[in-house]
């Protein structure tokens, strides 16, 4: 169950105090958008008040919270970026203002609903946060796993699961990037059904895609192009440690697939055993025909040793990576 499922349950019996928080900022933003849609938020509606506390007047915000409704039976007050409640070492309320909020939690105005939206981790050590956990409903925005992303967007789009799975993969399982890429392929396809070919045609290459291209260059023995690709990725801001981690996972998959090929396992059997999406397994089956099992085993050992050397600070990580890249490219058996 994701936080979006929890929010659907919350909407059925809306609490007097709701806190939306989390370090997955794109998920926080989506929850905020869904909440605003749910309450039909209108800045001109005098029964609704929204305050971004990074710029709003804190005293006015608290006065709105403590006031009785004038033109309706109930009142909705929304505080965003009340950083006093988070682990960020910042504040928008002073001590007296925080005490007023604390007093409201003890004796809330019955006709007022308070929603607090926080971009970050709440500080569980604070007395007021402990009180919130007792008196409020908390929705924590966590990073969604690949299958959770696919499940969420399958309920909110007409795209078929294989297409969504590939978009998730090319989006590096980022919620916001996946949303953008879904809009991109839907615009490209127009009125017709989106296909996997559409995804490959218009969705930008992910880091995983670039690592696949890197392994292909390694297997071809094209050292110049392989080094250029790594250089380009680092210029784009990708860290060598991250590149190494994905490269190691790719070689681990290739080695596993090579062993399964030796047992005459079909791709469907491999997918079932590995419990991953069929697409990378299909690519791996094509790639590993170019190299021996012994090469893959040795390459994986080289990459594991490289990870240890870099994290131990034995030498410059760019130099160590380059040396192993040359070895992998030159060795063929």
N, C-alpha and C positions, 0 to 999 in steps of 0.2 A: 504494500500500500504506500502510495506517495503522498506528499503534503497536499497535492491537489485533490486527492480522494478525501483527505481529512477536511479540507475546506468545503467540499460538497456536503459533508455531514454537518459541519458548523452552520452552514446556511439554513439548514432545516430548523435549527433552534438557536438563533443568533445570541451570543453571550453579551452581557453588559460591558465587559472589558475583553478586548481581543488584542493579542500581541503577535505581529508577523515579524519574524527576524531570521537571520541566517547569513552565513558567509557566501552562499551561492547567490550572488547579487542578481543575476539574470532571473533566477527563480523567484526571488523576493519581488522583483519588478513585475513579473507575470502575475503573481498573487495580488499585488497592489492593483494591477489593471483589472483583474477579475473582480476584485472587491468593489472597485469604483463602478464597474458595470452592474454588479449585483444591487447596489444601493441607488443606482441611477444618479450618481453624484452630479450636482449642479452648483457651481460656485455662486450663483445668484439666489439659491434657495436659502432663506434665512434659518432654516432648521438644520442646516449642514454647515460645518466650519472645518476648514483644512488649514493646517499650519506646518510649513517646512521650517523647523526650528533652527536651521542654519542661518536663516535670514529674518524670520518672523519675530515679532515682539513677544517675548516670553510671558510678560505680565498680562498682555491682552489674551494670549492663548489660555492661560489659567483662568482668567475671568470668564471666558467663554465656556470653559469646562464646568465652572462652579455655578453658572447662571441657569435659571429656569427657562424653559421654552416659552416664547411669547406668541408665536403665530401658528403653533402646531402642538400636538400632544406629546411629541418626543423630540429629542435633539441628538444629533450625531456630531461628535468632535473627533477629528483625526490629527494626531501628532506624528510627524515624520522626522526622522533624524534626531530623536531624543538621545543623544550620544552618551549622556550621563549613565544610561542603563547598560552600556556596552563596555567591552574591554578597552576601547579606544581611550586614551588619556586626554579626553577633551570634555567640555561641559557647555551646555547652553542654558541650564537652570542653575541658579546659585543655591546655596543651602536652604534658604527660606522658601524658595520656589519648589525645591524638591520636597520640603516638608508639606507644602500645600497639596502636592500630588499625592503624597503618602496619606494625608488626611482624607482626600477624595476616595482613595481605595478603601479606607476604613468606613467611610460614610458616604457612599456615592449618591448623587442625585438620581432618584429612581427613574426619572424620565430621560436620562442621558446615557448614551452609549459612547464609550471611548475606544478608539482603535489606535494602536501605536505601531508604527512601521519602522523597523530598525534594519539598517544595512550593516550587518556584522554580528559578532558573537556577543550574547548577553553575559554580563558579569555576575555569575551565580553567587559570588561572595557577598554581594550587596544585600542589605536587609530588605530594601524595597523590592529587589528582584525575587527574593525568597517569598515576599508577600504576593507578588504578581503570580508566582507559580501556584500559590494556594487559591487566589481569588479570580484569576483570569484564565482564559483559554489561550494557549500558546501554540502557534504554528511555526515550526522550524523549517526553513528552506535549506534543504541539503542538495548536493550535486546528484543529479539523477543518473543511474546506471543506464547502459545502452538499451537494455530490454525495457526499462521504465520509460525512457524517451520514446521508444517505438510504440509502446502501449498508449502513452499519452497522446501522441500525435495521430495514432490510428483512430482515436475517438474524436479527434478534432479536424480531420481532413479526409478526403476521399482516396488518398494514395494507398496502394496495396502494401502489405508488410515488407516484401522483398525490396521494394523501392525505398521505403522508410528506413530499412535496415542499412542500405547502402548509403543513404544520405547521412544517417547517424555516424557511420564509419568515416565518411569523408568530412564530417563536421567535427571530428575528434570528440564526439559525444558531448558537445557543448550545446546547451539548450538554446541560447540566443542565436548561435551560428546555424543550428539546424533549422530554426524557424525561418531565418533569412534564406537558407538554401531551398527550403520547401516553396517559399514564395517565388524564388528564382526559377525553379523547374516548372512550376505551375504556369508562370507567365510565358515561359518558353514553349510549353506544350499547347497552350491555348485551351480550346474546347475539348481536345482529345485527351485520352488517358495518358498519364505520365508513365514512361517506361524506364528501364534501367539504362538504356542507351541515352535517354535525355539527361539522366543524372551524370553519366560519364561525360556528356558533351558540354554541359554548362556549369556544373558545380566545380569550383576551384579545387586543385589538388590539395589533399591533406598532407600532413607530415608523414602519415602511414603510407600514402601513395608515393611520396618522394623516396621513402626508405625502400619500397618495393623497386622503384626505378634504380636506386643505388645498388641493391643486390643484383639486379639484372646486369648492370655495368660491371660489377665485380665478377660475375660468372662469365661475362664476355671477355674479361681480361683487359678492359678499357680503363686503365689506371688514371689517365689524364682527365677523362670525363667524370670518373668517380670522385676524384679530388675536387674538381670544379663544382660538382653538385654539393658536396659537403661544405665547401667554401661559401657557396650561394646561400645555403640554409643557415649558416652561422651569421652571414650578413643580414639575413631576414630576422635575426633575433633568436633563432633556435639554439638552445644550449647543447653542447657536445654530449653532456651526460644524458640528456633526454634522447638525443639521436642514437647514442650507444645502447640505451635501454630498449628502444624499439627495434634496432638492428639485431640485438641479441635475441629478442623475442621472435623475430622473423626467422633467424637461423635455427632457433629451437623448434619452431613449427616445421621448417624444411626438413630437419633431421627426423622428426616424428613421422612426417609424411613419407619420407624415404624408406623408413623401416616398414611402414604399413604397405607401401608399394611392393616391398620385397615379400610380403605375405599375401600379395594379390588382393588386397582389400580395395573395394570400390570406394568412390568418393563419399557416398552416403554412409558407409560404415565408418570412414574416417571422421566425418562430421559428428556422428553419433558418439564416437569414442572421445573426441577432443572437446565436444560441447561448445563449439564456436560457430559463427556464421559460415555458411557454405562458400561464400565468395573468396575469402583468403585461402581456404583449402583448395579451391579450384585453381587459383593462381599458383599456389605452392606445388601442386601436382605438375603444372607446366614447367616451373622453374627447376625442380630437382632432377629432372631428366638430363640436365646439362652437366651434373656433377655426381661424384661418387659419395657413398655413405661415409667413407673414411675422411674425405675432404670436409664434409659437413660437421663431423664429430670434432675434427681438429680445429675447424673454424670457430665452433662454439666454445671450445676450450680457450682459444686465443682471446675471444671477446670477454669471457668471464675473467681471465687474467688481466685484461686491459682495464676492466672496471675496478678491480682491486688496486692496480697500479695508480690509476688516476686518483681514486679516493684516498690512497695512501700518500699522495703528493710526491711520488718518486721522481717525476719530471713534469715538464710542461704538458698539459693534457692535449693540446693541439699536436705537439710532436709525437706523443705516444699513440694518439689516434691515427696519425698519418702513417706511422711505421706499420701498424697492424693492418691498415687499409691496403698498403702496398703488398704485404705478405699474403693477404687473402686474395688479392687480385692476381698475383703471380702464381700461387699454388693452384694446381688443378686436380690433384689426387690425394 
